[in-house]
């Protein structure tokens, strides 16, 4: 057995492995089932104190966001913080899984330190999601010059200034947040263009712990005055796993272009926003790596999520088993006594391949399956229930 097949074993226990040409490190992690929490989550969408230059865009963008959220979640409440800060009370915050701020302009000038601390306790103590769209990036310091350190740390890199407003430029889909936001709907490097306000930051958050870039632009693509030295990897939007919750920052939405878009741009805008909301709500699944059902994508663990202790498990699945894999590299290897079965289904639920056997076996699918999306189901004698996994074959 060559080295790639050998990594399907450990020194003490022999396992079934879905070997997809992974490295040793990649083969030692699990991808159990997860379920998006968004359909059952409670959201609060808030605006307030926006700059007067947004008096036209806010009445368009806020309802657009509200409509998209409401169509995908269990509960949505909307608030105008200009009228009252009561939605930021502990009693109010505790009702929600996710808070989304849009055009909450220099918010920290309008709330006190106690309110900021409540926001932090709500987020950190409850495994919550918090998003900032457009002007709330400028909330890091009060009018008295007191910095909101937690907010700055969560952003990763603080707001600096804007490079230009009301000009058109490219927005590139970044590889880091691609699967979390879009699944397979878009590809890394794909670009769209629209007119917006282009923020700059004191540095690039790429590479910070828990950070995945979502959108970027390139300074060289702009003509005329563009006040930026961020270069060709100019950050526009990113997501973070931070302090026990999930955070998303998007500096765009100065204009109404995305809210009123049609065609391909509308599809992209809607998918980007809903995908961000899905990330913020998180996923139910097994968070305990001592169980076969463990999935690092899981953010919340519900009863029954962890079933099979790893010590009695019979298989491992690499983290990126759902990535695109060449058909001739897709093999399933059993190297433990006992009965087993493997079934492959297409997206319509039709079984495309199936094997049953005893003991050590290696199965290849290059001559059976055409390129496409499939679902793998594995069952062994020691498992309480079949294990399923989505795969994409080239």
C-alpha positions in Angstrom: 0.0 0.0 0.0 1.5 3.4 -0.9 1.9 6.3 1.4 -1.5 7.9 0.6 -3.3 4.7 1.4 -1.2 4.1 4.6 -2.5 7.4 6.2 -5.9 5.7 6.4 -4.6 3.8 9.5 -3.5 4.7 13.0 -1.0 2.9 15.1 -3.5 1.4 17.5 -6.8 1.2 15.6 -7.4 0.5 11.9 -10.1 2.6 10.3 -12.1 2.9 7.1 -10.9 6.0 5.3 -12.3 8.0 2.4 -9.0 8.6 0.7 -9.2 11.5 -1.7 -5.5 12.1 -2.3 -5.3 14.0 1.0 -2.1 14.7 3.0 -1.6 12.9 6.3 -2.8 16.0 8.3 -5.9 16.3 6.3 -6.9 12.7 6.6 -7.1 12.9 10.4 -10.2 14.9 10.8 -14.0 14.3 10.6 -16.9 15.8 8.7 -20.1 14.7 10.4 -23.5 16.1 9.4 -24.3 19.8 10.2 -27.6 21.7 9.8 -27.8 25.4 9.2 -29.5 27.2 12.2 -30.7 30.1 10.1 -34.2 28.8 9.5 -34.8 28.7 13.3 -32.7 31.6 14.4 -33.9 35.0 15.7 -32.4 38.1 14.1 -32.4 41.8 15.0 -31.7 44.3 12.2 -30.7 47.7 13.4 -30.0 51.1 11.8 -29.4 54.5 13.4 -27.6 57.8 13.4 -26.6 57.5 9.8 -24.8 60.3 8.0 -27.0 62.7 6.1 -25.4 61.5 2.8 -27.3 58.3 3.4 -30.8 59.8 3.7 -31.5 58.4 0.2 -29.8 55.0 0.4 -30.9 53.9 3.9 -34.7 53.8 3.1 -33.8 51.5 0.2 -31.1 49.3 1.6 -32.6 48.7 5.0 -35.9 47.2 3.7 -33.9 45.2 1.2 -31.9 43.6 3.9 -35.0 43.0 6.1 -36.8 41.3 3.2 -33.9 38.9 2.6 -33.5 38.0 6.3 -37.2 37.6 6.9 -37.5 35.2 4.0 -34.9 32.8 5.6 -35.2 33.0 9.4 -37.8 32.2 12.1 -37.9 35.7 13.6 -36.8 39.2 12.5 -37.3 42.4 14.4 -36.1 45.7 13.0 -35.1 48.8 15.0 -34.1 52.4 14.5 -31.5 53.1 17.2 -31.8 56.9 16.5 -35.2 56.7 18.2 -34.1 54.6 21.2 -31.2 52.5 22.4 -33.5 50.1 24.3 -32.9 47.4 21.7 -29.4 47.3 23.2 -30.6 46.5 26.7 -29.7 43.1 28.1 -33.3 41.9 28.1 -33.7 42.8 24.4 -30.3 41.5 23.2 -30.9 38.1 24.9 -33.9 37.5 22.6 -31.6 37.2 19.5 -29.1 34.9 18.0 -27.8 37.4 15.5 -27.7 41.2 15.5 -27.1 43.0 12.2 -26.1 46.7 12.1 -26.5 48.7 9.0 -25.5 52.4 8.8 -25.2 52.6 12.6 -22.9 55.6 12.0 -20.3 56.2 14.7 -22.5 54.3 17.1 -20.1 54.4 19.9 -20.5 58.2 20.1 -24.1 57.6 21.0 -23.9 54.8 23.5 -22.1 54.6 26.8 -19.4 52.2 28.0 -22.0 50.1 29.9 -23.9 49.5 26.7 -20.8 48.5 24.8 -20.0 46.0 27.6 -23.5 44.6 27.4 -23.0 44.0 23.6 -19.7 42.2 24.4 -21.3 40.0 27.1 -24.2 39.1 24.8 -21.9 38.1 22.0 -19.2 36.3 24.0 -21.5 34.5 26.4 -24.1 33.3 24.0 -22.3 32.0 20.9 -23.9 34.8 18.9 -23.5 36.4 15.5 -22.8 40.1 14.9 -22.6 41.9 11.6 -21.5 45.4 10.5 -22.6 46.8 7.2 -21.2 50.1 6.0 -21.0 53.0 8.4 -20.7 51.0 11.6 -17.1 50.3 10.8 -16.5 53.9 12.1 -17.8 53.0 15.7 -14.4 52.3 17.2 -14.0 55.6 19.1 -16.4 57.8 21.0 -16.7 61.6 20.5 -14.7 61.9 23.7 -11.8 59.9 22.1 -12.4 56.7 24.2 -11.6 53.7 22.0 -13.9 50.7 22.0 -11.1 48.2 22.2 -13.3 45.1 21.9 -14.9 46.3 18.7 -11.5 47.2 17.2 -10.2 43.8 18.1 -13.2 42.1 16.6 -12.9 44.0 13.3 -9.3 42.9 13.1 -8.2 46.1 11.5 -9.7 49.4 12.3 -11.3 51.8 9.8 -9.0 54.4 8.4 -10.8 56.5 5.7 -12.6 56.2 2.4 -10.6 56.0 -0.8 -13.5 57.3 -3.0 -17.3 57.5 -3.0 -19.7 57.1 -5.8 -17.2 55.6 -8.2 -17.3 52.2 -9.9 -14.8 49.5 -9.4 -14.4 45.7 -9.3 -15.2 43.4 -6.4 -13.4 40.1 -6.4 -14.7 36.9 -4.7 -12.0 35.7 -2.4 -11.2 32.0 -1.9 -11.0 32.1 1.9 -14.7 32.6 2.6 -15.9 31.1 -0.7 -17.4 27.8 0.6 -18.7 29.4 3.8 -20.7 32.0 2.0 -21.4 30.6 -1.5 -20.9 26.9 -1.4 -20.1 26.0 -5.1 -22.2 28.9 -6.6 -19.2 31.1 -7.4 -15.5 30.6 -7.9 -12.5 32.4 -6.4 -11.4 35.4 -8.5 -14.8 35.9 -10.0 -15.6 39.6 -10.1 -18.6 42.0 -10.3 -18.5 45.8 -10.6 -20.7 48.5 -9.1 -20.6 52.1 -7.8 -20.0 52.4 -4.0 -17.9 54.0 -1.3 -14.6 52.3 -0.9 -13.3 52.1 2.6 -9.7 51.7 3.7 -8.4 50.2 6.9 -5.2 50.6 9.0 -4.1 47.2 7.7 -5.2 44.0 6.0 -7.0 41.6 8.3 -6.1 38.6 6.1 -4.2 36.0 8.0 -5.5 37.1 11.5 -6.8 34.1 13.5 -10.3 33.0 12.5 -10.4 35.4 9.6 -11.6 34.6 6.1 -11.6 37.2 3.4 -14.8 37.5 1.4 -14.4 40.4 -1.0 -11.4 42.4 -2.2 -10.7 45.1 -4.8 -7.5 46.3 -6.5 -6.3 49.9 -6.2 -4.8 49.8 -9.7 -8.3 49.2 -11.2 -9.5 52.7 -10.3 -8.9 55.9 -12.3 -8.9 59.4 -10.9 -8.6 60.2 -7.2 -8.5 57.0 -5.2 -7.1 57.7 -1.7 -5.7 54.3 -0.9 -2.3 52.6 -0.4 -3.8 49.1 0.3 -2.6 47.8 -3.1 -3.9 44.9 -5.1 -5.3 43.0 -2.1 -7.6 45.8 -0.8 -10.0 44.2 1.8 -13.7 45.1 1.4 -15.6 42.4 3.4 -14.6 39.5 5.7 -15.9 37.0 8.2 -14.4 36.0 11.5 -14.7 33.3 14.1 -14.0 35.5 17.1 -14.4 35.3 20.9 -16.8 32.4 20.9 -19.1 33.8 18.2 -19.1 34.9 14.5 -18.5 38.3 13.1 -19.0 39.7 9.6 -17.8 43.1 8.3 -18.9 44.6 4.9 -17.9 48.1 4.2 -20.0 48.4 1.0 -23.7 49.4 0.6 -23.1 53.1 0.5 -25.3 53.3 -2.7 -28.5 51.5 -3.6 -26.9 49.5 -6.4 -27.0 46.1 -4.7 -30.5 46.6 -3.3 -31.9 47.5 -6.7 -29.7 45.2 -8.9 -31.1 42.9 -11.6 -29.8 39.9 -13.4 -26.4 38.4 -12.4 -25.5 41.2 -10.0 -28.8 40.8 -8.1 -28.2 37.0 -7.8 -24.7 37.7 -6.5 -25.8 40.4 -4.1 -28.7 38.4 -2.6 -26.5 35.2 -2.3 -23.7 37.2 -0.6 -26.0 38.7 2.0 -28.0 35.5 2.7 -24.8 33.5 2.9 -23.4 36.0 5.4 -26.5 35.6 7.5 -26.2 31.8 7.4 -22.6 32.0 8.6 -23.6 34.3 11.5 -26.4 32.0 12.6 -24.1 29.0 12.7 -24.6 25.3 12.3 -25.9 22.5 14.6 -23.8 19.5 14.7 -21.3 17.6 16.8 -18.5 19.8 18.3 -16.7 17.0 20.2 -13.7 15.8 18.2 -13.8 12.5 20.3 -16.8 11.4 18.2 -17.1 10.2 14.6 -19.8 12.8 13.9 -17.5 15.7 14.8 -17.5 18.5 12.3 -15.3 21.6 12.8 -18.0 23.6 11.0 -20.5 23.0 13.8 -21.0 26.0 16.1 -23.8 24.6 18.3 -24.2 21.1 19.7 -27.7 19.7 20.1 -28.8 16.5 21.8 -28.0 13.4 19.8 -25.4 15.1 17.6 -22.5 13.1 18.9 -23.3 9.4 18.8 -20.3 7.2 18.0 -17.2 7.5 20.2 -14.0 7.7 18.1 -12.5 4.8 20.0 -15.2 2.5 18.4 -15.4 4.2 15.0 -14.5 2.6 11.8 -13.8 5.5 9.5 -12.2 8.9 9.0 -13.2 11.6 6.5 -11.0 14.5 5.5 -12.1 18.1 6.2 -12.3 18.9 2.5 -14.1 15.8 1.3 -16.6 18.0 -0.4 -14.0 19.8 -2.5 -13.6 18.9 -6.1 -11.8 15.6 -6.5 -10.6 13.8 -9.6 -12.6 10.6 -10.2 -9.5 8.4 -10.5 -8.2 9.7 -7.2 -11.4 8.9 -5.3 -11.0 5.6 -3.4 -12.6 4.0 -0.4 -10.4 1.7 1.7 -11.7 -0.7 4.3 -8.9 -2.3 6.5 -10.8 -3.7 9.4 -12.6 -7.0 10.0 -16.4 -7.1 9.7 -19.1 -6.3 7.2 -19.4 -3.0 5.4 -21.3 -1.3 2.7 -20.8 1.7 0.4 -23.5 3.4 -1.6 -23.2 6.4 -3.9 -26.3 8.5 -4.8 -26.8 11.3 -7.3 -28.5 14.6 -6.4 -31.9 13.1 -7.5 -31.5 10.3 -5.0 -30.8 7.5 -7.5 -28.2 5.0 -6.5 -25.3 5.1 -8.9 -23.0 2.5 -7.3 -23.0 0.2 -4.3 -20.7 -2.4 -2.7 -21.0 -4.8 0.2 -18.1 -6.8 1.6 -16.3 -8.3 4.6 -12.9 -7.2 5.9 -10.2 -5.5 3.9 -11.3 -4.0 0.6 -10.4 -1.1 -1.7 -13.0 0.4 -4.0 -12.4 2.7 -6.9 -15.1 4.7 -8.8 -13.2 6.3 -11.7 -14.7 3.9 -14.3 -18.2 4.1 -12.7 -19.0 7.7 -11.9 -19.1 10.6 -14.3 -18.1 14.1 -13.1 -20.7 15.7 -10.8 -22.1 16.0 -7.3 -22.8 12.8 -5.4 -23.6 11.6 -1.9 -21.6 8.9 -0.2 -23.1 6.6 2.4 -20.9 4.3 4.4 -22.1 1.7 6.9 -20.1 -0.9 9.0 -21.1 -3.5 11.5 -19.9 -1.4 14.4 -21.8 1.8 13.4 -25.1 2.7 14.9 -26.2 4.6 11.8 -24.9 5.1 8.3 -22.6 8.0 7.7 -23.2 10.3 4.7 -21.0 12.8 2.9 -21.3 15.1 -0.2 -18.6 14.7 -2.8 -17.8 16.6 -6.0 -16.0 14.6 -8.7 -14.2 16.1 -11.7 
